[in-house]
Amino acid sequence: MSLGDEPGYGDASRGEDGGYGGSGQTRTRLPDRPGDVYGGARRGRSSSRSLVTVVGVVVLLIAAIAFANRGGDDSSSGNGDNDKAKTSPTAASGTRPVESKAAGIPSGFAQSEQGAQSAAANYAVALGSADMFNKARRDQILEAIITPSRVTDFEATLDKAYTPQFNKNVGLNEDGSAPHGYTFVSRTSPIGTKVTASSSDAATVEVWCGGLLGLAGQNSTNPVTSSWFTITMKLRWTGGDWKIVTHSQKDGPAPVPGDDRASSADDIAKAVEEYGGFTYAR
């Protein structure tokens, strides 16, 4: 994950965000230059099959995460007053993002609903990043954001999902690295957050996200596509910070697609390299 500094907030951590794919009917305007999207893939049969493959393996990840959560929930959040969903405006509060990091991921959030929302947004970025495709980096991420009693379960389950064959299906090398001449894009961008239950030491937070997933390169058969999804996290206050107990995901809400012209592989790769992410805070 590679996060850039957020102007006005000092040293922000860096993160490459990725999204899990959904499905839906979209309109795509192809670029004018021949050979783009990508290397002549004009959204014909082979491109459609590639897109189905990407969506299929992403669904596998979602199922794997759901399986990891079946092991039990050591959260006991809420009381009688927390049975009803608590909503909050999406407008920023003006609170500055945290400055500390753990494994390159923002940490040290406030023990409050606002702190839980900020933690959930930043954790969504980490879980959707390209770093998750690298075993060593994935374990670091899980160690930093998962409650200690669940780390081993998450690692074991995700190891079964991020297999060499899975990486090949996405277009990567077996070790999760991008082939020479290609840029792998996996980013998640939180749009807003909502607390649906909370107590002094537990919170359930929904994070509405947009995501990018694919391989940018002139001959890529898995061009970068966008998706919309909502992640639900149950968090527990552990060791002086919020940590994930369970994590689930569903498609949408998705806006009506516009008529934006699809960018070339070079433009997408350049954007990924030049534009960093943010540290999120309400």
C-alpha positions in Angstrom: 0.0 0.0 0.0 1.3 3.4 -0.9 -0.4 6.4 0.6 0.5 10.0 -0.2 0.6 12.9 2.1 -2.7 14.7 2.6 -2.3 18.5 2.2 -2.8 20.4 5.4 -2.4 17.5 7.7 1.3 16.9 8.0 2.7 13.4 7.5 -0.1 11.2 6.3 0.5 7.6 5.7 0.2 6.1 2.2 -2.1 3.4 0.9 -3.0 1.9 -2.4 -6.7 1.2 -2.4 -8.5 -1.5 -4.1 -12.1 -2.5 -4.4 -13.9 -5.8 -4.6 -15.8 -6.1 -7.8 -19.5 -6.0 -8.1 -21.8 -6.5 -11.1 -24.1 -4.3 -13.0 -24.9 -2.9 -16.4 -22.6 -0.1 -17.5 -21.9 2.1 -20.5 -18.3 2.5 -21.5 -17.0 5.0 -24.1 -13.8 3.6 -25.6 -10.8 5.8 -26.1 -10.0 7.0 -29.6 -6.5 5.7 -29.8 -6.2 2.3 -31.4 -4.9 -0.5 -29.1 -6.4 1.0 -25.9 -8.6 -0.8 -23.3 -6.1 -2.4 -23.5 -4.1 -3.6 -26.5 -7.1 -3.8 -28.8 -9.5 -5.4 -26.2 -12.7 -3.8 -27.5 -14.9 -5.3 -24.9 -15.6 -8.2 -27.1 -16.0 -11.8 -26.1 -12.5 -12.3 -24.8 -12.7 -9.0 -22.8 -16.0 -10.0 -21.3 -14.7 -13.4 -20.3 -11.7 -11.7 -18.6 -14.0 -9.4 -16.7 -16.1 -12.3 -15.6 -13.0 -14.0 -14.4 -11.9 -11.0 -12.4 -15.4 -10.6 -10.8 -15.4 -14.3 -10.0 -12.2 -14.4 -8.2 -13.1 -11.3 -6.3 -16.3 -12.9 -5.1 -14.0 -15.7 -3.8 -12.3 -13.2 -1.6 -15.5 -11.9 -0.3 -16.6 -15.4 0.5 -13.3 -16.1 2.2 -13.6 -13.1 4.4 -17.1 -14.1 5.3 -15.9 -17.6 6.2 -13.2 -16.1 8.4 -15.9 -14.3 10.3 -17.9 -17.5 11.1 -15.4 -18.4 13.8 -17.4 -16.5 16.4 -17.7 -12.9 17.4 -15.9 -11.8 20.5 -17.7 -8.5 20.3 -20.4 -7.7 22.8 -21.3 -4.3 21.5 -24.3 -2.3 22.4 -27.0 -2.2 24.9 -30.7 -1.5 24.7 -30.2 1.9 23.2 -27.9 0.6 20.5 -30.4 -1.7 18.8 -31.5 1.1 16.5 -29.1 2.2 13.8 -27.3 5.5 14.5 -26.7 7.7 11.5 -24.5 10.7 11.2 -24.1 13.4 8.5 -21.4 12.7 5.9 -20.0 16.2 6.2 -16.4 16.4 7.6 -16.2 17.3 11.3 -12.9 19.2 10.9 -11.1 16.7 13.1 -7.5 16.2 12.0 -6.5 12.7 10.8 -4.3 10.7 13.2 -0.5 11.1 12.8 0.7 7.7 14.1 1.0 4.5 12.0 1.2 0.8 12.5 2.6 -1.2 9.5 2.1 2.0 7.5 -1.6 2.1 8.3 -3.1 5.0 10.4 -3.5 4.1 14.0 -4.2 5.7 17.4 -7.9 6.6 16.8 -10.1 8.2 19.5 -12.2 6.0 21.7 -15.5 7.5 20.3 -18.0 6.9 17.5 -16.0 9.4 15.3 -12.8 7.6 16.0 -14.4 4.2 15.1 -15.6 5.7 11.8 -12.2 7.0 10.9 -10.6 3.7 11.8 -13.1 1.7 9.7 -12.5 4.0 6.7 -8.7 3.6 6.9 -9.0 -0.1 7.4 -11.2 -0.4 4.3 -8.4 1.2 2.3 -5.8 -1.3 3.7 -8.0 -4.4 3.1 -8.7 -3.3 -0.5 -5.1 -2.5 -1.4 -2.7 -4.2 -3.8 -0.6 -5.1 -0.8 -3.1 -7.8 0.2 -1.8 -9.8 -2.8 1.6 -10.1 -1.2 1.7 -12.7 1.7 4.3 -10.8 3.8 2.6 -7.5 3.5 -0.9 -9.0 4.0 0.1 -10.5 7.3 1.5 -7.2 8.4 -1.8 -5.5 7.6 -3.9 -8.1 9.4 -1.6 -7.9 12.4 -2.1 -4.1 12.5 -5.9 -3.9 12.1 -7.5 -7.2 13.3 -8.2 -7.9 17.0 -5.4 -10.2 18.3 -7.7 -13.2 18.9 -8.8 -13.3 15.3 -5.5 -12.6 13.4 -4.6 -16.3 13.0 -8.0 -17.2 11.6 -7.9 -14.3 9.1 -4.4 -15.2 8.0 -5.3 -18.9 7.5 -8.5 -18.2 5.6 -7.0 -15.5 3.3 -4.0 -17.7 2.6 -6.4 -20.2 1.1 -8.0 -17.4 -1.0 -4.9 -15.6 -2.3 -3.4 -18.6 -4.0 -0.9 -18.6 -6.9 -3.8 -19.6 -9.2 -5.9 -16.8 -7.9 -3.1 -14.3 -8.7 -2.8 -15.7 -12.2 -6.5 -15.4 -12.7 -6.3 -11.7 -11.9 -3.4 -11.3 -14.3 -0.5 -11.3 -11.7 2.5 -13.5 -11.3 2.1 -16.4 -8.9 3.7 -14.4 -6.1 1.2 -11.6 -6.5 3.6 -9.2 -8.3 2.6 -7.5 -11.6 4.1 -8.8 -14.8 6.9 -6.6 -16.4 5.4 -3.7 -18.2 2.1 -3.8 -16.3 0.7 -1.8 -13.3 -1.7 -3.7 -11.0 -4.5 -1.5 -9.6 -6.4 -2.4 -6.5 -7.8 0.6 -4.6 -10.6 1.4 -2.3 -11.9 5.0 -1.7 -14.3 5.5 1.2 -17.2 7.8 0.3 -18.9 7.9 3.7 -19.3 6.1 7.0 -22.2 5.3 9.3 -22.3 3.9 12.9 -25.1 1.4 13.3 -24.3 0.3 16.9 -21.9 1.4 19.5 -20.9 1.2 23.2 -17.8 2.4 25.1 -15.6 -0.4 23.7 -17.4 -1.7 20.6 -18.9 -0.3 17.4 -20.4 -1.5 14.1 -19.5 0.8 11.2 -20.6 0.7 7.6 -18.2 2.2 5.0 -19.6 3.1 1.5 -16.8 2.7 -1.0 -15.8 3.1 -4.6 -13.1 0.7 -5.9 -10.8 0.1 -8.8 -9.4 -3.3 -9.8 -7.5 -4.5 -12.8 -4.2 -4.6 -14.7 -3.1 -1.6 -16.7 -0.9 -2.4 -19.7 -1.1 -2.3 -23.4 -1.9 -6.0 -23.8 -3.9 -6.5 -20.6 -7.0 -8.6 -21.0 -8.2 -7.5 -17.5 -8.5 -3.7 -17.8 -9.0 -1.6 -14.7 -12.7 -1.4 -13.9 -14.7 0.4 -11.2 -17.2 -0.9 -8.6 -19.3 0.3 -5.7 -19.8 -1.6 -2.4 -20.4 -1.2 1.3 -18.2 -2.8 3.9 -19.5 -3.5 7.4 -17.0 -3.8 10.2 -17.5 -4.8 13.9 -14.8 -3.1 15.9 -13.6 -3.6 19.4 -11.5 -1.2 21.5 -8.3 -3.3 22.1 -4.9 -2.3 23.3 -5.7 1.4 23.1 -7.1 1.4 19.5 -10.0 0.1 17.4 -9.5 -3.4 15.9 -11.6 -5.4 13.5 -13.5 -8.4 14.9 -15.6 -9.2 11.8 -15.7 -7.9 8.2 -18.4 -8.3 5.5 -19.2 -6.7 2.2 -22.2 -6.2 -0.1 -22.6 -4.5 -3.5 -23.7 -0.9 -3.9 -25.2 1.6 -3.6 -24.0 2.3 -7.1 -24.7 5.5 -9.0 -25.9 5.6 -12.6 -22.8 5.3 -14.8 -21.9 8.4 -16.8 -20.5 8.9 -20.3 -16.9 9.3 -19.3 -14.4 8.2 -21.9 -12.4 5.3 -20.8 -8.7 6.3 -20.3 -5.8 4.5 -21.9 -3.6 2.0 -20.1 -0.8 4.5 -19.9 -3.0 7.2 -18.4 -4.3 4.8 -15.7 -0.9 3.5 -14.9 0.5 7.0 -14.6 -2.4 8.1 -12.4 -1.8 5.2 -10.0 1.9 6.0 -9.7 1.4 9.8 -9.3 -1.7 10.1 -7.1 -1.4 8.9 -3.5 -4.2 8.1 -1.1 -5.4 9.8 2.1 -5.6 9.3 5.8 -9.4 9.4 6.6 -11.0 11.2 9.5 -14.4 12.6 10.1 
